[in-house]
Amino acid sequence: MSDRGAHIRRLETIAAIGHAVVSCRACPRLVEWRERVATDKRAAFREEDYWGRPVPGFGDPAARLVIVGLAPAAHGANRTGRMFSGDRSGDWLFRALYRAGFASQPEATDRADGLELRDAFVTAAVRCAPPANRPNPAERESCRPFLERELQLLSGARVLVALGGFSFAQVLRIWRGAGGGVPRPAPGFGHGVEVELCGSGGGLPALALIGSYHPSQQNTFTGTLTEPMFDAIWTRAREVLGSC
C-alpha cells in the first residue's frame, strides 16, 4: 500500500474522509480539468461560483444502502459540490430515491437545498470530474483508497447499488483486493445483476451488490434506462434490506 493509501486507511470517520477528498490534488489531469471547467463556466451557470474541487460522498453514516456512481459531472457536482446534484442524472436518481423512501425530497439542486438521505449514502468511484466522463486507470486507482475506506467505515451497509459498469467493476476490485469473498467467476455487469459479497478481514461488510444502468442522459434519452427499470432497483434494495 502506498503512503497515501496507508494515510487514508487510518482516517477514522466519514467526515475525515470527506476532508481528505476535498483537499486531494493527486491526479494532474483531473485537477487541471476540474479547475478549468470551474473557470470557463457553462453559460447557463455563468453567475454561479463553481465548487471546482474533488467531491466527497454524503448521506447517512449509519446507512444500510450505499450508492456508488462513476464521477462528478463537470457542470453538476463539480459545480454544486455534492454528488449527483444539479444535473439530469441526479434528477433521475433523487426522484427514484424519494419514491423509494431513501430521500427527503425529489430534487437535488445544491448543497443548501435541504435534501437529506435516509438510510442511504451516495459516493463515487472517482471524485473529480474527468474529461469526457472517462477517468483513466491510474486515476481510478488513485481514488480507490477513498472508496475502500468509506465502505469499511459504513459498516452497517447491507446493499450496494453500483450505477454503471465502471463502478460495478471497481467495487469487485476492492473486495478482491481486501480478501473479501467474490463469486468465481463473478457475474458480468448488467441491469439488475446481483452478487453476494462476503465480508473481509480488512473490514469490508458482507452485502448484496446490485448493478444498475447509470441514469446518464445517454441511457435515459435512448430508453436504455426507464423510470420503471430504475424503480425496480430500489424496490429490490428494499426487499434485501427487509430480509436482513
ChimeraX commands (.cxc) that place a marker at each C-alpha (Angstrom):
marker #1 position 0.00,0.00,0.00 radius 0.5
marker #1 position 1.29,3.50,-0.84 radius 0.5
marker #1 position 2.00,6.04,1.90 radius 0.5
marker #1 position -1.06,7.98,0.73 radius 0.5
marker #1 position -3.22,4.85,0.81 radius 0.5
marker #1 position -1.96,4.00,4.29 radius 0.5
marker #1 position -2.81,7.51,5.46 radius 0.5
marker #1 position -6.35,7.26,4.14 radius 0.5
marker #1 position -6.71,3.83,5.76 radius 0.5
marker #1 position -6.01,5.44,9.15 radius 0.5
marker #1 position -8.80,8.02,8.85 radius 0.5
marker #1 position -11.47,7.10,11.36 radius 0.5
marker #1 position -14.65,8.92,10.33 radius 0.5
marker #1 position -16.66,9.59,7.19 radius 0.5
marker #1 position -16.17,13.32,7.81 radius 0.5
marker #1 position -12.39,12.86,7.87 radius 0.5
marker #1 position -12.57,11.01,4.55 radius 0.5
marker #1 position -14.59,13.90,3.13 radius 0.5
marker #1 position -11.97,16.44,4.20 radius 0.5
marker #1 position -9.20,14.33,2.66 radius 0.5
marker #1 position -11.15,14.02,-0.60 radius 0.5
marker #1 position -11.71,17.76,-0.92 radius 0.5
marker #1 position -8.02,18.58,-0.44 radius 0.5
marker #1 position -6.72,15.94,-2.88 radius 0.5
marker #1 position -4.57,17.03,-5.85 radius 0.5
marker #1 position -3.12,13.62,-6.73 radius 0.5
marker #1 position -4.13,13.48,-10.42 radius 0.5
marker #1 position -2.76,16.38,-12.52 radius 0.5
marker #1 position -5.07,15.80,-15.50 radius 0.5
marker #1 position -8.18,15.84,-13.30 radius 0.5
marker #1 position -7.02,18.84,-11.28 radius 0.5
marker #1 position -6.44,20.83,-14.47 radius 0.5
marker #1 position -9.79,19.83,-15.97 radius 0.5
marker #1 position -12.00,20.40,-12.92 radius 0.5
marker #1 position -10.45,23.82,-12.31 radius 0.5
marker #1 position -10.67,24.86,-15.96 radius 0.5
marker #1 position -14.35,23.90,-16.08 radius 0.5
marker #1 position -14.93,25.94,-12.91 radius 0.5
marker #1 position -13.42,28.99,-14.64 radius 0.5
marker #1 position -14.78,28.50,-18.17 radius 0.5
marker #1 position -18.35,28.03,-16.97 radius 0.5
marker #1 position -21.34,26.87,-18.93 radius 0.5
marker #1 position -23.32,29.91,-20.00 radius 0.5
marker #1 position -26.39,28.87,-18.00 radius 0.5
marker #1 position -24.33,28.95,-14.80 radius 0.5
marker #1 position -22.01,31.86,-15.50 radius 0.5
marker #1 position -23.21,33.80,-12.42 radius 0.5
marker #1 position -22.54,30.86,-10.08 radius 0.5
marker #1 position -19.42,30.03,-8.12 radius 0.5
marker #1 position -18.33,26.54,-9.13 radius 0.5
marker #1 position -17.05,24.12,-6.48 radius 0.5
marker #1 position -14.16,23.04,-8.75 radius 0.5
marker #1 position -12.69,20.54,-6.26 radius 0.5
marker #1 position -12.99,16.80,-5.57 radius 0.5
marker #1 position -16.46,15.88,-4.32 radius 0.5
marker #1 position -16.95,13.88,-1.10 radius 0.5
marker #1 position -19.64,11.30,-0.51 radius 0.5
marker #1 position -22.67,12.30,1.55 radius 0.5
marker #1 position -25.60,10.83,3.40 radius 0.5
marker #1 position -26.40,8.82,6.49 radius 0.5
marker #1 position -23.22,7.47,8.18 radius 0.5
marker #1 position -25.33,4.59,9.54 radius 0.5
marker #1 position -26.71,3.80,6.08 radius 0.5
marker #1 position -27.60,0.27,5.08 radius 0.5
marker #1 position -27.77,1.30,1.40 radius 0.5
marker #1 position -24.69,2.62,-0.41 radius 0.5
marker #1 position -24.89,4.03,-3.95 radius 0.5
marker #1 position -21.68,4.27,-5.98 radius 0.5
marker #1 position -21.58,6.36,-9.16 radius 0.5
marker #1 position -18.78,6.93,-11.65 radius 0.5
marker #1 position -17.54,10.50,-11.05 radius 0.5
marker #1 position -18.85,14.07,-10.61 radius 0.5
marker #1 position -20.35,15.69,-13.68 radius 0.5
marker #1 position -18.42,18.73,-14.95 radius 0.5
marker #1 position -21.38,21.10,-14.62 radius 0.5
marker #1 position -23.23,19.07,-11.97 radius 0.5
marker #1 position -21.38,18.05,-8.82 radius 0.5
marker #1 position -18.22,19.86,-9.96 radius 0.5
marker #1 position -20.39,23.00,-9.81 radius 0.5
marker #1 position -22.52,22.27,-6.74 radius 0.5
marker #1 position -20.04,20.33,-4.60 radius 0.5
marker #1 position -22.43,17.46,-3.88 radius 0.5
marker #1 position -22.68,14.14,-5.67 radius 0.5
marker #1 position -25.41,13.91,-8.32 radius 0.5
marker #1 position -26.66,17.42,-7.54 radius 0.5
marker #1 position -27.50,19.94,-10.22 radius 0.5
marker #1 position -27.69,17.70,-13.29 radius 0.5
marker #1 position -30.16,15.43,-15.06 radius 0.5
marker #1 position -28.59,12.21,-13.79 radius 0.5
marker #1 position -29.18,13.47,-10.28 radius 0.5
marker #1 position -32.76,14.41,-11.17 radius 0.5
marker #1 position -33.38,10.76,-12.04 radius 0.5
marker #1 position -31.53,9.39,-9.04 radius 0.5
marker #1 position -33.12,11.50,-6.34 radius 0.5
marker #1 position -36.63,11.20,-7.77 radius 0.5
marker #1 position -36.21,7.44,-7.57 radius 0.5
marker #1 position -34.71,7.53,-4.07 radius 0.5
marker #1 position -37.57,9.78,-2.92 radius 0.5
marker #1 position -40.16,7.38,-4.33 radius 0.5
marker #1 position -38.41,4.51,-2.52 radius 0.5
marker #1 position -38.24,6.43,0.77 radius 0.5
marker #1 position -34.46,6.93,0.83 radius 0.5
marker #1 position -34.53,10.72,0.25 radius 0.5
marker #1 position -36.46,13.53,1.91 radius 0.5
marker #1 position -37.25,15.27,-1.39 radius 0.5
marker #1 position -37.09,14.51,-5.12 radius 0.5
marker #1 position -34.87,17.46,-6.08 radius 0.5
marker #1 position -31.13,17.97,-5.59 radius 0.5
marker #1 position -30.01,21.36,-6.83 radius 0.5
marker #1 position -27.21,22.43,-4.46 radius 0.5
marker #1 position -25.70,21.81,-1.02 radius 0.5
marker #1 position -28.21,24.15,0.66 radius 0.5
marker #1 position -31.41,22.70,-0.80 radius 0.5
marker #1 position -32.40,20.79,2.36 radius 0.5
marker #1 position -32.03,17.30,0.89 radius 0.5
marker #1 position -31.47,14.54,3.45 radius 0.5
marker #1 position -30.78,10.91,2.69 radius 0.5
marker #1 position -32.48,8.30,4.84 radius 0.5
marker #1 position -30.60,5.05,5.44 radius 0.5
marker #1 position -28.56,5.79,2.30 radius 0.5
marker #1 position -25.13,7.12,1.38 radius 0.5
marker #1 position -24.09,8.35,-2.09 radius 0.5
marker #1 position -20.49,8.30,-3.28 radius 0.5
marker #1 position -18.44,7.60,-6.42 radius 0.5
marker #1 position -15.51,5.60,-7.72 radius 0.5
marker #1 position -13.69,8.78,-8.83 radius 0.5
marker #1 position -14.03,12.13,-7.03 radius 0.5
marker #1 position -13.02,14.68,-9.69 radius 0.5
marker #1 position -14.90,15.46,-12.89 radius 0.5
marker #1 position -12.96,13.71,-15.69 radius 0.5
marker #1 position -12.74,14.90,-19.31 radius 0.5
marker #1 position -15.46,13.22,-21.39 radius 0.5
marker #1 position -16.57,11.40,-18.21 radius 0.5
marker #1 position -13.69,8.95,-18.70 radius 0.5
marker #1 position -11.18,8.58,-15.88 radius 0.5
marker #1 position -8.11,6.59,-16.82 radius 0.5
marker #1 position -6.95,3.51,-14.87 radius 0.5
marker #1 position -4.33,5.43,-12.88 radius 0.5
marker #1 position -6.94,7.99,-11.78 radius 0.5
marker #1 position -9.36,5.23,-10.88 radius 0.5
marker #1 position -6.77,3.57,-8.67 radius 0.5
marker #1 position -5.67,6.86,-7.11 radius 0.5
marker #1 position -9.22,7.36,-5.84 radius 0.5
marker #1 position -9.67,3.74,-4.80 radius 0.5
marker #1 position -8.48,4.19,-1.16 radius 0.5
marker #1 position -11.18,6.82,-0.55 radius 0.5
marker #1 position -13.97,4.49,-1.62 radius 0.5
marker #1 position -12.49,1.48,0.13 radius 0.5
marker #1 position -12.19,3.34,3.43 radius 0.5
marker #1 position -15.72,4.71,3.15 radius 0.5
marker #1 position -17.02,1.19,2.67 radius 0.5
marker #1 position -15.07,-0.02,5.69 radius 0.5
marker #1 position -16.49,2.79,7.82 radius 0.5
marker #1 position -20.04,2.23,6.53 radius 0.5
marker #1 position -20.10,-1.00,8.49 radius 0.5
marker #1 position -23.89,-1.17,8.60 radius 0.5
marker #1 position -24.17,-1.37,4.80 radius 0.5
marker #1 position -26.12,-4.36,3.53 radius 0.5
marker #1 position -26.83,-3.34,-0.07 radius 0.5
marker #1 position -24.58,-1.54,-2.55 radius 0.5
marker #1 position -26.04,-0.29,-5.83 radius 0.5
marker #1 position -23.37,0.34,-8.46 radius 0.5
marker #1 position -24.52,2.80,-11.13 radius 0.5
marker #1 position -22.81,1.63,-14.31 radius 0.5
marker #1 position -20.23,-0.97,-15.25 radius 0.5
marker #1 position -17.26,1.18,-14.20 radius 0.5
marker #1 position -18.44,1.38,-10.59 radius 0.5
marker #1 position -19.58,-2.25,-10.54 radius 0.5
marker #1 position -16.12,-3.43,-11.62 radius 0.5
marker #1 position -14.36,-1.15,-9.13 radius 0.5
marker #1 position -16.38,-2.50,-6.22 radius 0.5
marker #1 position -15.40,-6.05,-7.20 radius 0.5
marker #1 position -11.73,-4.98,-7.40 radius 0.5
marker #1 position -11.93,-3.51,-3.90 radius 0.5
marker #1 position -13.45,-6.68,-2.45 radius 0.5
marker #1 position -10.92,-8.93,-4.15 radius 0.5
marker #1 position -8.03,-6.70,-3.08 radius 0.5
marker #1 position -9.16,-6.76,0.54 radius 0.5
marker #1 position -9.64,-10.51,0.61 radius 0.5
marker #1 position -13.41,-10.37,0.59 radius 0.5
marker #1 position -15.47,-13.19,-0.84 radius 0.5
marker #1 position -16.39,-12.68,-4.51 radius 0.5
marker #1 position -18.03,-15.48,-6.52 radius 0.5
marker #1 position -15.82,-17.00,-9.22 radius 0.5
marker #1 position -16.46,-16.35,-11.94 radius 0.5
marker #1 position -18.13,-13.12,-10.86 radius 0.5
marker #1 position -21.15,-12.20,-12.97 radius 0.5
marker #1 position -20.61,-9.54,-15.59 radius 0.5
marker #1 position -22.30,-6.18,-15.18 radius 0.5
marker #1 position -25.91,-5.85,-16.18 radius 0.5
marker #1 position -29.01,-4.03,-15.04 radius 0.5
marker #1 position -30.38,-5.89,-12.04 radius 0.5
marker #1 position -27.43,-8.28,-11.73 radius 0.5
marker #1 position -26.98,-9.19,-8.07 radius 0.5
marker #1 position -23.85,-10.55,-6.39 radius 0.5
marker #1 position -23.39,-11.63,-2.78 radius 0.5
marker #1 position -20.11,-10.23,-1.42 radius 0.5
marker #1 position -18.70,-11.73,1.77 radius 0.5
marker #1 position -17.05,-9.59,4.40 radius 0.5
marker #1 position -13.27,-9.34,4.57 radius 0.5
marker #1 position -10.59,-9.35,7.23 radius 0.5
marker #1 position -9.87,-5.81,6.04 radius 0.5
marker #1 position -13.17,-4.62,7.49 radius 0.5
marker #1 position -15.45,-4.63,4.44 radius 0.5
marker #1 position -19.02,-5.64,5.29 radius 0.5
marker #1 position -20.91,-8.54,3.75 radius 0.5
marker #1 position -23.51,-7.16,1.38 radius 0.5
marker #1 position -25.53,-7.60,-1.80 radius 0.5
marker #1 position -24.06,-5.79,-4.81 radius 0.5
marker #1 position -26.74,-4.78,-7.32 radius 0.5
marker #1 position -25.86,-3.42,-10.75 radius 0.5
marker #1 position -27.93,-0.68,-12.37 radius 0.5
marker #1 position -27.58,1.20,-15.60 radius 0.5
marker #1 position -26.31,4.69,-14.89 radius 0.5
marker #1 position -29.01,7.40,-15.14 radius 0.5
marker #1 position -26.93,9.28,-17.69 radius 0.5
marker #1 position -28.63,11.22,-20.46 radius 0.5
marker #1 position -27.23,8.72,-22.94 radius 0.5
marker #1 position -29.16,5.95,-21.18 radius 0.5
marker #1 position -32.32,7.84,-20.23 radius 0.5
marker #1 position -32.80,9.68,-23.54 radius 0.5
marker #1 position -32.46,6.46,-25.54 radius 0.5
marker #1 position -34.74,4.40,-23.30 radius 0.5
marker #1 position -31.91,2.09,-22.27 radius 0.5
marker #1 position -32.95,3.03,-18.72 radius 0.5
marker #1 position -36.59,3.81,-17.97 radius 0.5
marker #1 position -38.08,5.00,-14.70 radius 0.5
marker #1 position -39.83,1.64,-14.07 radius 0.5
marker #1 position -36.49,-0.13,-14.63 radius 0.5
marker #1 position -34.78,2.25,-12.22 radius 0.5
marker #1 position -37.54,1.94,-9.62 radius 0.5
marker #1 position -37.16,-1.84,-9.74 radius 0.5
marker #1 position -33.57,-1.49,-8.48 radius 0.5
marker #1 position -34.64,0.42,-5.37 radius 0.5
marker #1 position -37.58,-1.92,-4.79 radius 0.5
marker #1 position -35.13,-4.81,-4.83 radius 0.5
marker #1 position -32.83,-2.94,-2.43 radius 0.5
marker #1 position -35.78,-2.53,-0.05 radius 0.5
marker #1 position -36.56,-6.24,-0.33 radius 0.5
marker #1 position -33.00,-7.22,0.55 radius 0.5
marker #1 position -32.88,-4.79,3.46 radius 0.5
marker #1 position -36.18,-6.13,4.72 radius 0.5
marker #1 position -34.74,-9.62,4.84 radius 0.5
marker #1 position -31.61,-8.61,6.79 radius 0.5
marker link #1:1,2 radius 0.2
marker link #1:2,3 radius 0.2
marker link #1:3,4 radius 0.2
marker link #1:4,5 radius 0.2
marker link #1:5,6 radius 0.2
marker link #1:6,7 radius 0.2
marker link #1:7,8 radius 0.2
marker link #1:8,9 radius 0.2
marker link #1:9,10 radius 0.2
marker link #1:10,11 radius 0.2
marker link #1:11,12 radius 0.2
marker link #1:12,13 radius 0.2
marker link #1:13,14 radius 0.2
marker link #1:14,15 radius 0.2
marker link #1:15,16 radius 0.2
marker link #1:16,17 radius 0.2
marker link #1:17,18 radius 0.2
marker link #1:18,19 radius 0.2
marker link #1:19,20 radius 0.2
marker link #1:20,21 radius 0.2
marker link #1:21,22 radius 0.2
marker link #1:22,23 radius 0.2
marker link #1:23,24 radius 0.2
marker link #1:24,25 radius 0.2
marker link #1:25,26 radius 0.2
marker link #1:26,27 radius 0.2
marker link #1:27,28 radius 0.2
marker link #1:28,29 radius 0.2
marker link #1:29,30 radius 0.2
marker link #1:30,31 radius 0.2
marker link #1:31,32 radius 0.2
marker link #1:32,33 radius 0.2
marker link #1:33,34 radius 0.2
marker link #1:34,35 radius 0.2
marker link #1:35,36 radius 0.2
marker link #1:36,37 radius 0.2
marker link #1:37,38 radius 0.2
marker link #1:38,39 radius 0.2
marker link #1:39,40 radius 0.2
marker link #1:40,41 radius 0.2
marker link #1:41,42 radius 0.2
marker link #1:42,43 radius 0.2
marker link #1:43,44 radius 0.2
marker link #1:44,45 radius 0.2
marker link #1:45,46 radius 0.2
marker link #1:46,47 radius 0.2
marker link #1:47,48 radius 0.2
marker link #1:48,49 radius 0.2
marker link #1:49,50 radius 0.2
marker link #1:50,51 radius 0.2
marker link #1:51,52 radius 0.2
marker link #1:52,53 radius 0.2
marker link #1:53,54 radius 0.2
marker link #1:54,55 radius 0.2
marker link #1:55,56 radius 0.2
marker link #1:56,57 radius 0.2
marker link #1:57,58 radius 0.2
marker link #1:58,59 radius 0.2
marker link #1:59,60 radius 0.2
marker link #1:60,61 radius 0.2
marker link #1:61,62 radius 0.2
marker link #1:62,63 radius 0.2
marker link #1:63,64 radius 0.2
marker link #1:64,65 radius 0.2
marker link #1:65,66 radius 0.2
marker link #1:66,67 radius 0.2
marker link #1:67,68 radius 0.2
marker link #1:68,69 radius 0.2
marker link #1:69,70 radius 0.2
marker link #1:70,71 radius 0.2
marker link #1:71,72 radius 0.2
marker link #1:72,73 radius 0.2
marker link #1:73,74 radius 0.2
marker link #1:74,75 radius 0.2
marker link #1:75,76 radius 0.2
marker link #1:76,77 radius 0.2
marker link #1:77,78 radius 0.2
marker link #1:78,79 radius 0.2
marker link #1:79,80 radius 0.2
marker link #1:80,81 radius 0.2
marker link #1:81,82 radius 0.2
marker link #1:82,83 radius 0.2
marker link #1:83,84 radius 0.2
marker link #1:84,85 radius 0.2
marker link #1:85,86 radius 0.2
marker link #1:86,87 radius 0.2
marker link #1:87,88 radius 0.2
marker link #1:88,89 radius 0.2
marker link #1:89,90 radius 0.2
marker link #1:90,91 radius 0.2
marker link #1:91,92 radius 0.2
marker link #1:92,93 radius 0.2
marker link #1:93,94 radius 0.2
marker link #1:94,95 radius 0.2
marker link #1:95,96 radius 0.2
marker link #1:96,97 radius 0.2
marker link #1:97,98 radius 0.2
marker link #1:98,99 radius 0.2
marker link #1:99,100 radius 0.2
marker link #1:100,101 radius 0.2
marker link #1:101,102 radius 0.2
marker link #1:102,103 radius 0.2
marker link #1:103,104 radius 0.2
marker link #1:104,105 radius 0.2
marker link #1:105,106 radius 0.2
marker link #1:106,107 radius 0.2
marker link #1:107,108 radius 0.2
marker link #1:108,109 radius 0.2
marker link #1:109,110 radius 0.2
marker link #1:110,111 radius 0.2
marker link #1:111,112 radius 0.2
marker link #1:112,113 radius 0.2
marker link #1:113,114 radius 0.2
marker link #1:114,115 radius 0.2
marker link #1:115,116 radius 0.2
marker link #1:116,117 radius 0.2
marker link #1:117,118 radius 0.2
marker link #1:118,119 radius 0.2
marker link #1:119,120 radius 0.2
marker link #1:120,121 radius 0.2
marker link #1:121,122 radius 0.2
marker link #1:122,123 radius 0.2
marker link #1:123,124 radius 0.2
marker link #1:124,125 radius 0.2
marker link #1:125,126 radius 0.2
marker link #1:126,127 radius 0.2
marker link #1:127,128 radius 0.2
marker link #1:128,129 radius 0.2
marker link #1:129,130 radius 0.2
marker link #1:130,131 radius 0.2
marker link #1:131,132 radius 0.2
marker link #1:132,133 radius 0.2
marker link #1:133,134 radius 0.2
marker link #1:134,135 radius 0.2
marker link #1:135,136 radius 0.2
marker link #1:136,137 radius 0.2
marker link #1:137,138 radius 0.2
marker link #1:138,139 radius 0.2
marker link #1:139,140 radius 0.2
marker link #1:140,141 radius 0.2
marker link #1:141,142 radius 0.2
marker link #1:142,143 radius 0.2
marker link #1:143,144 radius 0.2
marker link #1:144,145 radius 0.2
marker link #1:145,146 radius 0.2
marker link #1:146,147 radius 0.2
marker link #1:147,148 radius 0.2
marker link #1:148,149 radius 0.2
marker link #1:149,150 radius 0.2
marker link #1:150,151 radius 0.2
marker link #1:151,152 radius 0.2
marker link #1:152,153 radius 0.2
marker link #1:153,154 radius 0.2
marker link #1:154,155 radius 0.2
marker link #1:155,156 radius 0.2
marker link #1:156,157 radius 0.2
marker link #1:157,158 radius 0.2
marker link #1:158,159 radius 0.2
marker link #1:159,160 radius 0.2
marker link #1:160,161 radius 0.2
marker link #1:161,162 radius 0.2
marker link #1:162,163 radius 0.2
marker link #1:163,164 radius 0.2
marker link #1:164,165 radius 0.2
marker link #1:165,166 radius 0.2
marker link #1:166,167 radius 0.2
marker link #1:167,168 radius 0.2
marker link #1:168,169 radius 0.2
marker link #1:169,170 radius 0.2
marker link #1:170,171 radius 0.2
marker link #1:171,172 radius 0.2
marker link #1:172,173 radius 0.2
marker link #1:173,174 radius 0.2
marker link #1:174,175 radius 0.2
marker link #1:175,176 radius 0.2
marker link #1:176,177 radius 0.2
marker link #1:177,178 radius 0.2
marker link #1:178,179 radius 0.2
marker link #1:179,180 radius 0.2
marker link #1:180,181 radius 0.2
marker link #1:181,182 radius 0.2
marker link #1:182,183 radius 0.2
marker link #1:183,184 radius 0.2
marker link #1:184,185 radius 0.2
marker link #1:185,186 radius 0.2
marker link #1:186,187 radius 0.2
marker link #1:187,188 radius 0.2
marker link #1:188,189 radius 0.2
marker link #1:189,190 radius 0.2
marker link #1:190,191 radius 0.2
marker link #1:191,192 radius 0.2
marker link #1:192,193 radius 0.2
marker link #1:193,194 radius 0.2
marker link #1:194,195 radius 0.2
marker link #1:195,196 radius 0.2
marker link #1:196,197 radius 0.2
marker link #1:197,198 radius 0.2
marker link #1:198,199 radius 0.2
marker link #1:199,200 radius 0.2
marker link #1:200,201 radius 0.2
marker link #1:201,202 radius 0.2
marker link #1:202,203 radius 0.2
marker link #1:203,204 radius 0.2
marker link #1:204,205 radius 0.2
marker link #1:205,206 radius 0.2
marker link #1:206,207 radius 0.2
marker link #1:207,208 radius 0.2
marker link #1:208,209 radius 0.2
marker link #1:209,210 radius 0.2
marker link #1:210,211 radius 0.2
marker link #1:211,212 radius 0.2
marker link #1:212,213 radius 0.2
marker link #1:213,214 radius 0.2
marker link #1:214,215 radius 0.2
marker link #1:215,216 radius 0.2
marker link #1:216,217 radius 0.2
marker link #1:217,218 radius 0.2
marker link #1:218,219 radius 0.2
marker link #1:219,220 radius 0.2
marker link #1:220,221 radius 0.2
marker link #1:221,222 radius 0.2
marker link #1:222,223 radius 0.2
marker link #1:223,224 radius 0.2
marker link #1:224,225 radius 0.2
marker link #1:225,226 radius 0.2
marker link #1:226,227 radius 0.2
marker link #1:227,228 radius 0.2
marker link #1:228,229 radius 0.2
marker link #1:229,230 radius 0.2
marker link #1:230,231 radius 0.2
marker link #1:231,232 radius 0.2
marker link #1:232,233 radius 0.2
marker link #1:233,234 radius 0.2
marker link #1:234,235 radius 0.2
marker link #1:235,236 radius 0.2
marker link #1:236,237 radius 0.2
marker link #1:237,238 radius 0.2
marker link #1:238,239 radius 0.2
marker link #1:239,240 radius 0.2
marker link #1:240,241 radius 0.2
marker link #1:241,242 radius 0.2
marker link #1:242,243 radius 0.2
marker link #1:243,244 radius 0.2
view
